[in-house]
Amino acid sequence: MRESDLPVLILAPAGRDAAVAASILAEAQIRTEPCATLPDLVARLDASACAVVTEEALRAADRRDLAAWIAGQEPWSDFPFLLLTLRGTPPDPRLTESLGNVTLLERPFHPATLVTATRFAVRARRRQREAAAYLHERQQTAERQILLIRELHHRVKNTLATVQALLGASARSATSVDEFYHSFSARVISLAKTHNLLTDDYWQMASLQEMLENELGPYNDPDGRRIALDGPPVDLTADLAVPTGMAIHELTTNAAKHGALSVPEGRIAVSWQVSAAESGRRLCLDWTERGGPLTREPTRRGFGSTLLQRVLTMQCGADIRFDFAPAGLHFRMEAPLVESRTVPQY
C-alpha cells in the first residue's frame, strides 16, 4: 500500500475540531479516520500516514502507551504528529518533547495551513518508508551475496571432487589414450551441461526434463518415437542434480554402447513421478530399454555402475535397483527431493 493511501488519524474528542479538520482535509482529497480515544489512535498508528491531535486530548489521557510506541519505532521511523494548540497559550513542552516529530498549529487556523502541514507530514512519512525499503533491499542483497558465495564454495569443492573421480575412474577403465580422452571428455561435458542448467536458473535448480533431453535428445528419431519422456515438471537442487545428471549420462553411454541405443530399432522410455512420504517428497524415476541386444548382468563393475550404486546411494540417499532382463535394462531410482535453499525476499 502506498503512503498516500494510508489515512490521516484525527484525535479531537472535544468540540468541533475533529469534524472541521476532517472536512478541510476531505476537500483536499486527503483521507482521514477519526479516533475516539488515545488508545484507539495508538492502535492505528502503524497503518497511518500521520496524526492530527489536539493538545487537550493528550493532556487528559494516559500517554504511557503512546510513549512506548514512539520509543519502539524502527530506526528509520520518525512518525509525524500535528499538534493543535490554543492561540496565545504556549504548548506544554512535555507533549512536544514526547511526540518528537511534531508540527504545531495554533487554532483557529486557516484551512490551507492545515492542508499544507498535513501534506508535508504525509510526504515525510512516505520518504521514511522509501528509505526503509531501500535499506531493506540492500540488506537482502548483501545476505543473498553471502549465501551465493557460500554456495559457490560448496559447488566448486564438489565439482573438483567429481572431476577428480571422473579422471581417476576414466584412467583406470581405459585401454588406450584415445579411449581415455573420449570417455573423460564426454563425462566432463555432461557435468558442464548440468552446471549450465543450474547457473541459468536464478534459484540454482536444474530441470530433470532438460537434463534427460540434453543426454538423450541426440539419439531420438525425427518422429520422436525412439525416446519417450513422461513425468511432471521437477527441479532438482545442485546436490541432487549433479550426481543424477552424471547417472543419466552413464546410462545413456551404456545404452549407446551395449543397449537399446546401439541398434536402430532400440527404444528408451523414462518416466518419473513425485510422491509424498513422512520424511518429505521423493522422486521416483524409471529407465526402461527395449528393442536392443539381449541384456545380461555384467561380469565386472565399471565406473558407470560404481557411480550409480555408490554416489547416488551415499550422496543423494537414493534407493536404486537394476534389472538386467533379456528384453532390456530396467533401472529404478528413488531419492529424497531436497527443497531449494531459501533466501530472503522483499
N, C-alpha and C positions, 0 to 999 in steps of 0.2 A: 504494500500500500504506500502511495506517495504521501509525503508530509502534508501537501496541500489538501489531501483528502481527509486528514485527521481533524477532529473537531477542536474548537477553542472552548475550554471549560470556563464557566462563569459561576462564581460563588458570591452571591449578594442576597442573602436571605431576607434582609430588611428593606422596606421601601420599594421603589420602582427601579432601582439601579439595574437589576438583572434584566427586566423587560426592556428598558431603554437601550442598554448595551447590546442585547440580542437583536433588537430591531435595527440599530445602526449597522451592526456587522452583517446582518442579513441583506440589507440594501447593497452592501459592498460584495455580496456573494461569498461571504465567509461563514462556514458552517459552525454553529455553536451548540453546546449542550449545557443546560443548567444543572447545578449541583445543589442539593438541599442542605447538605451539611459538609463539614470539613472531611470527615472520614469518607464520605461519598466522593469528594474530589480526589483525595489521595488514592482511592481505589482505581480511578480512571486516568491517572497521570501518565502511565506507561503508554496508553493508546491515545494520546492527545498531542496537539501541536504547541500549545501554551495555555496559560490560565490567567483569567481576569478575576481578581479577588478584591473585595473591599476590606479596608483596614479594620473596621469594627467586627467583621466576620471572623477575623483571625484573633483579635483580642478576646473575644467571648468564648473561644473554643480551646480545647486541649490540643496543643500543637506538637505533642511528642511524636505521633506517628508521621506527621509531615516532616519534622526534623530528621527522623530516621530515614525516610525515603530520600530526602535530599542528600543526606550524608552517604547513603548507599548507592548513589548513581555510579554508572560506569565511568572510567577515567575520561572518556570522550564527551560525556554528557554534562551539560550545564543548563538545566531546564529553565526557560524564561517565564517570569511572572510579571503581570501588570497589576500594580497595587493602586487601587483607587483611594485617595485620601481627601480629607476635607480642606478646602482653601482657607488659608490663614492659620492652619494648625500644623505644626511640624510633625512629620511622621515619627512613629515610635522606632528608635534606632535598633531595638531588639528584633523587630519584624524585618526591617530591611537587611540586617546582618544575617538572620536565619534563612531568608529566602535566597540570598546570594545573587543570582542573575535577575535583578528586579528593575522595572521601569516605573517611575512614579507619575501618576496622572491626577491632577487636582480636579475635584468636582466643584462646580459644573464644568464640563469640558466641551470643546467643540467636537462635533461628530467626526470631522476629518482628522482630528488629533488622535482619537481612539482608533480609527481605521488604520492610520499610518503606523502607529505604535504596534498594533496587532500584526500588521503585515511584516514589519521588521522582526518581530518576535518569531513569527512562523518561518520566515526566511532563515533566521539564525538557527532555528531548530533543524531545518532541512539541511543546512550546511554541516551541522554537527553529525547528523546521521550519514551524510555523504562521506565525511571524513572517517567515520567509524567503519563504513562499508569498505573504503579504500584500505584502511589499516587491516581489516579482517582479510581482505583479498591478499594483501602482502604476506600476512601470516600463513594463510593457506598455501600460497605459492612456495614459501620457504619450507613448510612442512612437507609438501609434495616433493620438493627438490631433495630433501634429506632422504625421503622414502625411495626415490628413484636412484639415488647414489648407492644406498644400501642394496637395492635390488640389482643394480649394475655389478657391484662387487660380488654378490651371490651368484649372478648369472655368469660372470667371467670365470670364476673359480670352477663352477660346474662344467662350463663349456671346455675349459682347458683340461679338466679331468676326463671328459668324454673324448676329446681329441686324442689324448694320451692313450686311452683304452683302445680307440679305433686304430691308432698307429701300431700298438703292440700286437693286437689281435690280427690285423691285416698282415703284418710281417710274419707272424707265426704260421698263418694258414696259406701264405703264398708260396708257390713253387718257382716263381721267376720274378724278375724285377718288373716286367710289364704287367704281370698279374697283380702284383702288389700295388703298382701305380694305379691301375684302373679300379681295383676294389676300394683302395683307400680314398681315391678322388671321388668316387661315387658316394661313399658314405659321408664325406665332408660336405659334398654338395647337398645331400639330403638334410644334413644338420643345418646348413645355411638356409635352406628353404623354410624349415620350421622356424628358425630365428627371424626370418623376414616376416612371417605371419605374425609373430609376437610383437615385433617392433613397429609394424604397420598399424597395430591396434593400440588405441590410447591407453586401455587398461591392461595391455600386455597379455592378451588372451589369443589363442590360436583356434581357428575353426577346424573341427575334426573333418568335416566335409571337404574343406580346401586341402587339408593335409593328404587325404586319400586321393583327391583329384590330381594333386601335384605328382604323386608317385604312379598312379595307375592310368592317368589320362593318356599318356603317350602310347599305351598298349590297346586302347579302345579302338573299335572299328568305326567307320563313318556313320553307321546307323546307331551307334551307342549301345549295341547289344552284347558286346563281349564283357563289359564291365558294368555291373549293376550295384548302385549305392542306394541304400534305403535307411533313413533314420531322421530323427528330429534335429533341429539346429542345436549343436553342442559346442561350447567354447571351453577349451582346456587351459588351465594355468601353465606357466612355464615348467614347473616341476613335473607335471604330467605330460605336457605336450612334447617336450624334448625326447624322453625315452619312448613315448608312443610313436612319435614320428620316425625314430630310428627303427622301431619294431616293424612299422609299416614298410619301411624301405627294405628291411631284411626279408620280409615275407614276399614282397614284390620281386626282389632279386632272385630268391629261391624259386618262385613261380616261373620266372623268365628262363632260368637255367634248367630246372628239373620238373616243373609243374605245369599248370594249365596254360601259362603264357608262353610255353616253349613250343606249342603247336598251334596252327591257325584256328582249329576248332575249339580250343580251350576257352573256358568261361570262369569268371570270378564274381562271386556275389558277396558283398559286405553289407551287413545290417547291424544296427545298433539301437539301443534304447536306454533311457534313464529311468531307474526305479528308485523308490524311496525305501529307506531302511532306518532302523533305530539310530544307527551311527551316522546317518546322513545320506545324501544321494549317491547312487552308484551307477557307473557306466558299464553296460553290458554290450560287448562287441563280438560279432561272429564273422569269421572269414571262411568262406567255403569255395573250394575249387572243384570244377567238373570239366570233363572232356579232355583232360590231359593224359599223359602216360600213367600207367599203373603206379600207384603210390605204395611205398613200403617204408617202414621205420628206418632211419639212417643208422649206419653201423658206428659212426663216430659223431661227436658233438662239435660242430663248427662254431664260429663266432656268432653267427645269427641266432642259433638256438641258445647259446650262452647269454646273449643279450636279452632274449625273450624270457628266459627262465630265471635269470639272476637279477638283471636290472629292473625289469617290471615288477618282480616279486619284492625285492628288497627296497628299491627306491620309491615305488608307487604303491606298495601294499596290495598288489594285484593278485588275483587268483587266475591262473592260466591253465588251459588244457589243450593237448594235441590229440588228434585222431587221424592216424595215417591209414585211413581206409583205402582200399584199392581204387575206388572211384575218384578219389581226390582228397587232398589235405583239408581238414576242418580244424580251425583254430578258434578258441573262445577265450575272451579276457573279461574279467570283472574287476573294476578298480574303483576306489572311492573318488568322488569328484570333489577335490579341494576347492572351496569357494575362493573367489578372487580377493586379493588384499584390498581393503577399502581405504580410501583417502578422504579427508575432509572436503566437503563441497560448500559452496556459498552461492 
